[in-house]
Amino acid sequence: MRLCILLISLAQLLPGTLPAQQQGGRWALVLSFARESFRGASSDTSSIPGTTVEVYPSSRLSTELGLGRRIGTWDVTVSAGYASGDLRAKTDLLVLDDRTTSVKRYRGALLLSRRLAGFRESSLLLVGGPVVDHWTTTGLGDRTTLGGRVGVALRVPLGRLELENRALFGIGASPFNRRDLPPEAKIESLRSWSLGVALRLRL
C-alpha cells in the first residue's frame, strides 16, 4: 500500500504530457512483485504414524521482470522470475518451516491480459498464461515443471506508468522428484495463490 501511494505521488510530480505521450508505445517494460503461498506438492503418513504430513514450499516474495507488447485487444508479456524460501511441513495441528532447507524457483512465463471492464480511467483485466519453473531444493534433486496461472488485475494509468494490483491462482507439477521422497510419500500437484503489484512502463 505504501508503494502504491508513493508511485501515485511521484506520477503527480511528473511534467504534464499530451494524451498520445501518456499512452506511450505498444511495448512496455514490466516489473512485478507478489506474496505467494503454496499447497500440495507432497504428503505422507510415515513421519508421524496415523497423521498426514503435507510438505511444500513456504510462502515467499516472488519477483518478475519482463517485456510486454500490445497486440490488438491483448497485452502479451514474456518474463523471467525468481523466488526463494524455505520448506514447510503441515499437519492439522502444526505448521513448521525448515529454515535449513532452501527452496528456490527460477521462472519463465508468458502472461496474457485483456480488458474486462472499465472504471473511469482504470481497467479490470483478465490475466493468465503458462509458466516453466526450475526448482532447486537443498538435499534434493532439481526439477523443471510446467504449469499455468489465471486471475484478475486492476490497472491504473499514471502517465507513461501503469500500476496493476493482481490476484492470481496457479497450478503445476510438484517441485519434488519421486525418487527423492520416502516410499510412502505421495506426489501431488502444486497449487499457489498470490497477491501482488506490477509496474508497466510504456516505451
N, C-alpha and C positions, 0 to 999 in steps of 0.2 A: 504494500500500500504506500509506504514512504517513497519507493522508487517511482510509482505511478505519479504521485504528487510532484516529485522533483522533475520528472520529464515534462509534465504539463506546464510547470513554471518556466522551464527552460525554453519550451516552444513559444511561450508568450513573449519572451525577450528577443526572439529572432526577428530580423527586419521583415516587414511585410513583403509578400510576393504576389505575383499575378496568379490567377486561378490555374493557368496552364503550367506555371512553375511549381505550384503546390502539388499538382497531380504527379509531376515527375515522369520518368520514362517507364517503359514496360519492365525493366529489370529492377531488382531490389536486393539489397544485402540484408540478410535476416539473422538476428541473434536471439536465442530463446533460453529461458531458464525455467525449470519446473521442479516441484517437490513431488517425487514419485514413490509410490508404495506398491508392494507385491504380495501375491498369494499364490499357492500352488507349488510348482517345481518338483517337490518330492515329499513323501511321507513314509513312515514305517512304525511298526509296533515292537521292534526288537530292543530299542534303547530302554524303554520303560514298559515292561510286560503289561499288557492289557490297556495301554494308553497309546493313542495315535499321536505321533510327533510329526508336525509339519516342519520342513526345512526349506528356506527360500532366502533370497537376498533381502537385506534390511532396507528400510526406507532411506532415500538419499536425494541429493540435489543433482539434477542432470542438466547438461548444457549442450546446445547445438548451434552450429554456425553454418549458414547455407546461402545459396544464391537462388533467387526466385525470378520468375518471368510470368507476366500476364498473357494468357492465350485465350482470346475471346472473353467468355464469362468466367474462366477458370484462372486461378493463380497456382502455378506449379513451382515447388521448391525442392531442390536437391540439397541435402545437408549431411554433415558429419557431426557425431556427438560423442560425449564421454560422460560416464557416471561411475563413481567409486563409493563403496560402502562395506559393511560387514555382512556376516552370515547370521541369520536369525532362525531360532528354533521356537516352536509354539505348540502348546497343548491347550486344553480347555481352561487350565488354571494358571498357566505360566507362560511368559514370553521372555526369552533370553537371547541377547545379542553377543555373538562370539567376536570380540574385537581383535583376536589374534588371527582371524581368517579374513583376508581381504578378497572381496568380490568386485571385479572391475568389468565394465561393459564399454566396448567400442562400437559405435553405431553408424551405419549408412542408411539414409532414409529418403523416401520420396513422399512429399506431402502435397495433396491436392485440396484446394479450398474453393468454395462457391458461395455466393451471397444468397441467404435465405430470406432476409427481411431487413428493412432499414428503420432507424430511429434518428430522425434528423440527419446529421452527417455520419452517424455511427452505423455499422452494419453487423448483423448477426450472420455468421458463416457456418456452413457445414464443412468439416475438415476430416481428412482420412488418407491412408495410404500404407504401403508396405514398408517393412524395415528388415535390415540384415544386421544381426548383433553377433559380436565376437566376445565371449565371456572368458575371463581368466579367474580361477579360484585357487587360493593358496592351498597347496597339498592335494589338489585335484587336477585333472586334465582340463585343457582348454576345450571350448566347444563353440561352433558357429551355428546360429539358428536363424530361422525365418519367422516372421510374424507380421502383424498388422495393428493399426490403431485407428480409432474413429472418435469424433467428438464434435464440440461446438466451440466457437471463438467469437468474442465481441471485439470488433476492430474500430478504433477511434483515430481519425486523422489528426495529425499535429503538424501541418505544413508538409514538408517532404518526409517527415517521420510518420509512421503509423504504429499505434500501440495496440497489441492484441492481448486479451485475457482469455486463456484457453483452459478447457476441461476435456481430458482425453481418457479413453479406455483402450487398453491394448491386450493382445493375446499372442502367445508364441510358444515355441517348444521350450522344454526345460533347459536351463543352462548347465545341467549336470549330465555327465556320461553315465550310462547304466553300469558300466564296468567299475566305476569308482565308488559305487554305493554298496551297502550291505545287501546280501541276497534277499532279505525280507523287505527291502525298500521298494516303493512303487514310484515310478516316474509319472509326473503329471504335467499338464500344460501350465505355463507361467502366465498369470493374469496380472495386469498392472492398471493403475489409475493415477492420474496426475493433475495437478492444478499449477498453472504457470503463466508466464508473461513472455511475449515476444516483441521485439522491435524490428520494424521493417523500414529501411532507408531507401527511398526511391532514387535510382541512379539516372 
